[in-house]
Amino acid sequence: MLGFGPTSGPVEQFLVALIGGLLIANILLVQVAIAGPWAKRKITAVFWGKIGPNRIGPYGLLIIVADAIRFLSKEIIIPKGADRPAFDLAPILLPAVAILGFAVIPIGNGLQLADPETGLVFVFAVASIASIALVMGGYASNNKYSMMGALRAVAMNIAYEIPLVVTGVSVVLFTGTLRMSEIVAAQTHPLLTVANVTVPSWYGFVNPLAFVLFLVTSLSEVGRNPFDTAEAPTEIVAGYMTEYSGVLFVLLYLGEFLHIFLGGAIIATIFLGGPTAPISTLEFVPGIVWFFAKVWAYFLFTQWARVSIPRLRIDQVIAIGWKGLLVISFANLLLTAIIVGVVA
């Protein structure tokens, strides 16, 4: 963790926190800049048998710069009758809360801004604020399609946030703590040793049902198929972001991908050992490399879901959340409690 010495004063603590925050934010923004304009298109092209960006710069990488200039130079069009304060605030709030969520996540050896006792609760609470931003944008746009997307976002958030949190609680039953660093530390104990190669006790291995449940419910939280009905271009144009243009659209787009990375970071932390190596013989690789490798693996999974799974109707999405995932998540919680109680 980005810690402080025993004699550090408030000024030193503030400077270390500021530098650490800027470092982590810049690491995230660089990776999201690669993921959004370039990696997303390249991955989609592979699945669809196309080529993807290949004209601007080597391997098409300068499409990142071209897209940035293109969007930042576009005019910001404000709909007539829009609620201007909320309309402007929504695109700022969405990426801001995603970056804030990384404050309690250990992303490498010594790279963690804060480690409160309620770290897991904090990151869940911060991630859920994204729904408020979507509602603000949809309501403030004075557009029926935007408003419909906002209402869908609220319905989905209520239906999927509960099973997501309940599944996360099943991990807490194993660790007995909400502190993120201790959740990671609990997964460093050996689960299996074969030929001097030790496999750690990641909760993705220990409780695979919870891992799959969390993976599925997280797709709804990050707005990926089959749960992207808050945007649903074939039905409601682009949902909550229909009326956004120029730099405001860029901020919404940035926030969307930051939340995908935050979702991957949460999964990596509570199910995949955070920055720890998958086997003991690979521990020489820096923890931050393993952490972001897991986050990018989750990003690849979301892109696979986006291009491969058809979108569900909103009534089907809500039914799956309330009648399926909620019931299974509580069953998993009960089963986990029984196992922990017997083992303990």
N, C-alpha and C positions, 0 to 999 in steps of 0.2 A: 504494500500500500504506500501511496505517497504520504509518508508519515513525517513527523516533526520530532526534533530532538527534545530532551527533557527541559531545556532552557529556552526553547523557541518562544518568542513573544507573539502577540497578535499580528504585528506587521509581517513578521517572517512567515507565519502561518498563512496569512492572506496572499502573500506573494507566491508561495509554493503552490497553494490551491489555484491561483490564477494561472500560473504557468502550466500546471498540470491540466487544468481545464482546457486551455488553449491547445495544448498538445493533443489531447484526446479528441477534441472537436475537429482539429485539422486532419488527424488520421482518418476520422469518420468521413469528413466531407470529401477528401480525396478519393476514398474508396467508393463513395456513393456517386461521385462525378463519373467514375469509370463504369459503375454498375448501371446507372440509368440510361445515358445516351448511347453507350457502346456495348457493354456486356449483355444487356437485355436483348438488343437486336441480334448480336452474334449467336447467343444461345437459342433464341427463337428461330433464327435462320437454319441452325443445325437441325432442329426438330422438324422444320417444314421443308427441308431439302433445298434451302436457298443459300445465298452467299453472305448477305449482311453487309455492313459498312466496309468498303475496301478501296474507296477512291480518294478520300481526304487523309493524307498522311500515311505512314506505315501501318498496315493492317487496319486502316480506317480510323485510327485512334484520334486524329484531329477533328473527328466529327463532334467530339466533346466541346472543343473550342468553337467550332462553327455553330453548334446548337446554342451555346451560351450567348454568342453575339447575336444570333438570329432572334432569340426570345427577348433578350434584354433591350433590343432596339425596337421591338414592337410597341405599338401604342396600347396603353391600358384603357380599355373601354369599360365605363361604369354604366350598368343598366339604369334606365329611368326608374325612379322609385326605390332604388336600393337603399338599404340601411347602411350608410357609408362607414361608420365606425366599426361595426361588426364585419362588414364586407372586407375591410382592410386588415382587421385583426386576425381573422381566421387563417389566412396563409402564413402569418407570422407564428401563430400559436402552434400549428401542426408540427413544423420541424423543431421548434424550440423545446417542446415537451419530450420529443424523441431523444434529442441530445441530452436533456436533463436526466433521462432514465439511465444513461451510461455512467452517471456519477457514482453509483454504488456497485457497479459491476467490475469485478477483477478481470482485466484484459491481459494481464501478463505479470511477470515477477516484479512486484513493487508498483505496478500501475493500477491504482484504484484511488479515486479521489476521496471517497468516504466509505466507511464501513459501519453504519449504524446497526443497532440490534434488530431493527425492523426493516432491514434492507429489502427483503422479498416483497413485503407489503408496499414499500415505497415505490418499487419499480412497477408493480401492478397498478398502483394508483395513478402514477404518472402516465403510463401507457393508455389508461382508460380516458384520460383527458382529450385524447385525439378525437373521440366521438363528439365532444363539445365543439371542437373546431369545425367538424363536418356539418354539424347542425347549424352553427353560426353562418357558415358559408352558404348553405342551402337556403336558410331562412332569409338572409340579408340580400340574396340575389334577386328577389322579387320575380321568381320564375317558377312555374308549377313543376317543371321537371327537376329543377334543383331542390325544391321543397320535398318532392317525392323521394329523391335520393337521401335527403337528410332524415326523413322519417324512417326510411329503410335502415339507415345507419343506426338509429336509435333502437329499432326493433332487434336488429342483429346483435348489437352490443349487449342488450339485456339478455338475449337468448344464449349467447356464447361466452359472455364474461363470467357467468356463474360456474359453468363446467370447467373453464380455464383455471379459475382460482381454486376450485375444489380439487382439481388434479394437482395443482401446485402444492396444496396442503398435504397431499399424500406423501410428497417428498419431505415435508417438514416433520411428518411422523417418524421417518427414518432418522433424520438428523437431530431433531429436538431443538432446532434453532431456526430463526429467520435471518440470521446474519449471513451475507453472501459468501464471505471468505470461509466461514466454517462449513457451509454447504459444499464448497469446493474441496476443502480439506477432508471432509468425511468420505469423499469419493476417491481419495488417494490410497486407501487401504487395499491390499491385494485381494482380488476375487478368485483368481486362478493362476497357477504357475505351471508352465509346461516347458521343459528343456531350458530352464533358467530364464525364461521369458515370462514376466509377470503382467497379467491383465488387471487393471484397476477396477474397483467396484463402482463403476458409473451407474447411476440410477436408471439410465437407459437400458442397461443389462439386467439390473436387479429387479426393476419394475417396468417391463416392456409395454404392458398395457397402458400405464400412465404416460409413457413416452409417446405412444401412438395417439392417444387421446389429446395430449397437449399439442402435438404436431398438427392434428386435424383442426382443432379449435383455433389454433393460431392463424390458420389460413383465413378464417373469418375476420380476425382482428387486423390483419394486414391487407384485407381486401383482394384476395386472390381466388381464382376459380376453385371450386364451384360457388364461392361465396362473394363474388364481386357485384352483387345486385345493387349496391349503393351507387355504382357508376353505370353499369349495364348499358353500354352505348347503343345496342340494338333496340332498347326499350325506352330509355329516358335520356337520350343524347349523350350526356356524360354525368348525369346526376348532379351532385352537389357542386361540381367544378365547371358546369356548363358555361356559366357567364364569365369565367375568369380568363384573362389574357395577359400577355407580356410577362413582366417580372412576377406578378401575383400568381400566375399559372406555374411559373418555375418554382416558386416557394411551395406550392401544393405538391408538385411533382417531387421536389426534394424531400418534403415531409413524408410522402408515401414510401419512398425507398429507405429513408432513415428508420421508419417504423418496421420495415422488413428486416433491416439490420438489427434493430433492437429486439425484435422477436427471435431472431437467430441467436443473439447474445444471451437472452434469457434461457433458451433451450440449451445452449452450450454450457451455461453455468450450472443449471439445476439437474441436467440429465447427462451431460457429456463431459463432466469434469473440468469445465472452464478452460484454463490455459494449460492443463496437464496433458502429457503425451498418452496415446492410446495403449502403448506397451512400454515396458521399462527400457528396452534397448534403444528407444527413440527419444529418450529424455534429454539428449544433448541439443535438440532443436529448441530454440527459445520459446517460452510459453506464449508470447504474443503471436507467434507464427501459428501455433496450434489453435489458439483462440479464433483468429480470423479465418483460418482454414475451415473451422466448423461453421462459422457464420456464413462464409461463402457457400458451403455445402447446403445450408438451409436456403440461401438465395437461389441456388440452382434448383432445389426442390420446388420452391414457389414458382419459378419460371416454367418448370415441367408441368406443374398443375395448371398454370395459366394457358399453356398452349395445347394441353392434352385432355383436360376435363371440361365437359360442357357446363355452361352456367345453369343453375337451378332457378326455378321460379321462387319468388319471395316467400310464398306460402310453404313451399317445400323446404326452403332454408330454415324458416322458423320452426317447422315441425321437426326437422332433424335435431335442432338445438334443444328444444324443450322435451320432446318425446324420446329422443335417442341418446344424445351425448350427455345430457343432464343426468339421466338415469344411470348410464354406464359409469359416469364420473363418481357418483355417490356409491355405486357398487364397488368400484375400485378403491375408494376411500375406506369403506367398511372392511374389504378384504385386506387392505394394507394394515389397518388397525389390528385386525386379528393376528396377522403374521408377526407384526412387531410385538404385540402383547405376548404371543407364544414364545418367540425367540428371546425376548427380554426376560 
